[in-house]
Amino acid sequence: MAARVRTLPAAVAPVLVGTSLALGDGHFHPLAFVAALLGAIFIQVGTNLSNDYSDARRGADTEDRLGPVRVTAGGLVPPSQVLLATYVTFGLAVACGAYLVAVAGPELLAVGGASILAGVLYTGGPRPYGYEGLGELFVFLFFGIVAVVGSYFVQVQQLPWEAFVCAVPVGLLASAILVVNNVRDLETDRRAGKRTLAVRLGRERTRRLYTAMLAAAFLTAPLPWVLGPMGAWLLLAWAAAPLAVRPAGVVRSRTDGPALNGALAGTGALQLAFCLLFSAGILASGGIAS
């Protein structure tokens, strides 16, 4: 429950896209791929555990919240055990990162450290950025740009512009997952003093933002073909568009927890399907070097 499995596509999807870019260029190191994938998952789970612990400590997870029960606030697991699990999970992420540093260079020390720090400070520390409306921006950066480009870098040790552009739709869909979460919790977050982006914008504007993020993800997917050497196979990602219809409709019209929890899971499934198709299109296009 604390790991929030529904959010894990946000960790897996960017690694698939970044690795497919490298594989299309003829570079693939299986152990580096496994370490990057596991490291991303551990960072995501560690962030969720830290969020569960920190929100409970700040009183943000009350009994009237619409989302699934949080294990710390709900008294299902002692806070000390949740905190210990957070340390263990981030420790496993560090172990994966240590291998990647050994094979790809010390530049990844800063990337890994910043990723873990961002996970902790989302709801922890003296000024958690998740309480200031910056959560979506950080998710876009770390589960989009950093994760895709980093996954490519561990294979090739280069930073081409195409990798950054391919990361944009991935980051937008990852951020959209958080938008659904924050739309669902808007009222309880407001009462708890948690000024998420949804609280700052209001429900209607946040709903429009969610729809715009989904649309922008599909519109930016073919940009590496339009602007560079990659092929029209990138349009394969558009085959995931039907999966966007239901969650977009729910976010636009519903306020009840069960419906929005379903939209949250649907957005995660959309991101995973989109990125699988996007990765297939990258491979069919021959990668960046084509």
C-alpha positions in Angstrom: 0.0 0.0 0.0 2.8 2.5 0.9 4.7 1.7 -2.2 1.7 2.8 -4.3 2.2 0.3 -7.2 -0.1 2.3 -9.4 2.5 5.1 -9.7 5.4 2.8 -10.6 4.9 3.1 -14.4 6.3 6.6 -13.9 9.6 5.0 -12.9 9.7 2.2 -15.5 8.5 4.1 -18.6 11.4 6.7 -18.9 14.0 4.0 -18.5 12.4 2.1 -21.4 12.4 5.1 -23.6 16.0 6.1 -22.8 17.3 2.6 -23.3 15.5 2.2 -26.6 17.2 5.3 -27.8 20.6 3.7 -27.0 19.6 0.3 -28.4 18.5 2.0 -31.7 22.0 3.4 -31.9 23.5 0.0 -31.4 24.4 0.3 -27.7 23.0 -2.0 -25.0 24.6 -3.0 -21.7 22.1 -5.4 -20.0 23.4 -4.9 -16.4 23.4 -1.1 -16.8 19.8 -1.3 -18.0 18.8 -3.5 -15.0 20.6 -1.2 -12.6 18.9 1.9 -14.1 15.5 0.3 -14.0 15.8 -1.0 -10.4 17.3 2.3 -9.3 14.4 4.2 -10.8 11.9 1.9 -9.1 13.6 2.1 -5.7 13.7 5.9 -5.9 10.0 6.0 -6.8 9.1 3.6 -3.9 11.4 5.5 -1.5 9.7 8.7 -2.5 6.3 7.2 -1.8 7.4 5.9 1.6 8.9 9.2 2.5 5.7 11.0 1.4 3.6 8.6 3.5 5.7 9.2 6.6 6.2 13.0 6.1 2.5 13.7 5.3 1.4 11.8 8.4 3.9 13.8 10.6 2.5 17.1 9.2 -1.1 16.1 9.6 -1.9 16.2 5.9 -3.4 12.7 5.6 -6.6 13.0 7.5 -9.5 10.5 7.8 -11.6 12.4 5.2 -9.1 12.1 2.3 -10.4 10.4 -0.8 -7.3 8.5 -1.8 -6.3 5.0 -0.6 -5.5 4.6 3.1 -1.9 5.8 4.0 -0.2 3.2 6.2 1.4 5.7 8.6 -1.6 8.0 9.2 -3.9 5.1 9.2 -1.9 3.4 12.0 -1.3 0.3 9.9 2.5 0.5 10.3 4.5 2.3 13.0 6.2 5.5 11.7 9.6 4.1 12.7 9.1 1.1 10.4 8.0 3.3 7.5 11.0 5.5 8.0 13.3 2.4 8.2 11.8 1.1 5.0 12.4 4.5 3.4 16.1 4.3 4.3 16.4 0.7 3.1 14.8 1.5 -0.2 16.9 4.6 -0.9 19.9 2.5 0.1 19.1 0.0 -2.6 18.8 2.8 -5.0 22.3 4.0 -4.0 23.6 0.5 -4.6 22.2 0.5 -8.1 23.7 4.0 -8.6 27.1 2.9 -7.4 27.2 0.3 -10.2 26.1 2.9 -12.8 28.8 5.4 -11.6 31.4 2.6 -12.0 30.4 1.8 -15.6 29.3 5.3 -16.9 31.2 7.9 -14.9 31.1 10.1 -11.8 28.6 12.5 -13.4 25.9 10.1 -12.3 26.8 10.8 -8.6 25.2 14.3 -8.9 22.2 12.9 -10.8 21.5 10.1 -8.3 22.0 12.4 -5.3 19.7 15.0 -6.7 17.0 12.4 -7.5 17.0 11.0 -4.0 17.1 14.5 -2.4 14.1 15.5 -4.6 12.2 12.4 -3.4 12.8 13.2 0.2 12.1 16.9 0.0 8.8 16.5 -1.9 7.0 16.4 1.5 10.0 16.3 3.9 12.4 18.9 5.2 11.6 22.4 6.5 10.1 23.7 3.2 8.7 20.7 1.2 8.3 21.8 -2.4 5.2 19.6 -2.8 3.4 21.9 -0.4 4.3 24.9 -2.6 2.8 23.8 -5.9 6.1 22.6 -7.4 5.5 18.9 -7.4 4.5 18.6 -11.0 7.6 20.6 -12.2 9.9 18.3 -10.3 8.2 15.2 -11.5 8.5 16.5 -15.1 12.2 17.1 -14.5 13.2 13.9 -12.6 10.7 11.3 -14.1 11.0 12.8 -17.5 14.2 14.7 -18.5 16.6 13.2 -15.9 15.3 9.6 -16.2 15.2 9.4 -20.0 18.4 11.2 -20.6 20.1 9.4 -17.7 19.0 6.0 -19.0 20.5 6.9 -22.4 23.7 8.3 -20.9 24.5 5.1 -18.9 24.5 3.2 -22.2 26.3 5.7 -24.5 27.9 8.4 -22.3 26.6 11.1 -24.5 23.9 13.8 -24.2 22.3 14.4 -27.6 19.4 16.9 -28.0 17.1 14.2 -29.3 17.2 12.5 -25.9 16.0 15.6 -24.2 13.2 16.1 -26.7 12.1 12.5 -26.4 11.9 13.0 -22.6 9.3 15.8 -22.8 6.2 13.7 -23.5 7.4 11.1 -20.9 7.7 13.9 -18.3 4.3 15.4 -19.2 2.5 12.1 -18.6 4.4 11.4 -15.4 3.3 14.9 -14.2 -0.3 14.2 -15.2 -0.3 11.3 -12.8 0.4 13.7 -10.0 -2.2 16.2 -11.3 -4.9 13.5 -10.9 -3.7 12.8 -7.4 -3.8 16.5 -6.4 -7.2 17.1 -8.0 -8.6 14.2 -6.0 -7.0 15.5 -2.7 -7.7 19.2 -3.4 -10.1 19.9 -0.6 -8.2 18.0 2.1 -4.9 19.4 1.0 -6.4 22.9 1.2 -7.6 22.3 4.8 -4.2 20.9 5.7 -2.3 23.9 4.4 -0.8 21.9 1.5 -0.7 24.4 -1.4 -0.4 22.0 -4.3 -0.7 23.2 -7.8 -4.3 22.1 -7.8 -5.0 24.1 -4.7 -3.3 27.2 -6.2 -5.1 26.9 -9.6 -8.5 25.6 -8.4 -10.3 22.6 -9.7 -11.5 23.8 -13.1 -8.1 25.2 -14.2 -6.3 22.1 -13.0 -8.7 19.9 -14.9 -7.9 21.9 -18.1 -4.2 21.6 -17.2 -4.5 17.8 -17.1 -6.1 17.7 -20.5 -3.5 20.0 -21.9 -0.7 17.8 -20.5 -2.1 14.7 -22.2 -2.6 16.5 -25.5 0.9 18.0 -25.3 2.5 14.6 -24.7 1.0 13.3 -28.0 1.9 16.4 -29.9 5.5 16.5 -28.8 6.2 12.8 -29.4 6.9 13.2 -33.2 9.2 16.2 -32.7 12.4 14.3 -33.1 11.1 13.2 -36.5 10.0 16.7 -37.5 13.2 18.4 -36.3 15.8 15.7 -36.8 16.9 12.4 -38.2 14.4 10.1 -36.6 11.6 8.5 -38.5 7.8 8.7 -38.6 7.6 5.5 -36.6 7.5 7.7 -33.6 3.8 8.2 -34.4 3.2 4.7 -33.0 2.8 6.4 -29.7 -0.4 7.9 -30.9 -1.9 4.4 -30.9 -2.2 4.9 -27.1 -4.6 7.8 -27.5 -7.8 5.8 -26.8 -6.4 5.1 -23.3 -6.5 8.8 -22.6 -10.2 9.2 -23.2 -11.6 7.6 -20.0 -9.3 9.2 -17.5 -9.6 12.6 -19.1 -13.4 12.3 -18.9 -13.3 11.3 -15.3 -10.9 14.1 -14.3 -13.1 16.6 -16.2 -16.4 15.6 -14.6 -16.0 13.7 -11.3 -15.0 14.6 -7.8 -15.5 11.3 -5.9 -12.5 9.3 -4.7 -13.1 5.9 -6.3 -13.6 7.5 -9.8 -10.4 9.6 -9.5 -8.5 6.7 -8.1 -9.4 4.8 -11.3 -8.3 7.8 -13.3 -5.0 7.8 -11.5 -4.5 4.1 -12.4 -5.7 4.8 -15.9 -3.1 7.6 -16.4 -0.4 5.3 -15.2 -1.5 2.7 -17.7 -1.6 5.3 -20.4 1.9 6.4 -19.7 3.2 2.9 -19.8 1.4 2.0 -23.0 2.5 5.3 -24.6 6.1 4.7 -23.7 6.1 1.1 -24.9 4.8 2.2 -28.2 7.1 5.2 -28.3 10.1 3.0 -27.6 9.0 0.6 -30.4 8.8 3.6 -32.7 12.3 4.7 -31.7 13.7 1.3 -32.4 11.9 1.1 -35.7 13.3 4.5 -36.6 16.9 3.3 -36.0 17.6 5.5 -33.0 19.3 8.9 -32.9 22.2 7.9 -35.1 19.9 7.2 -38.1 
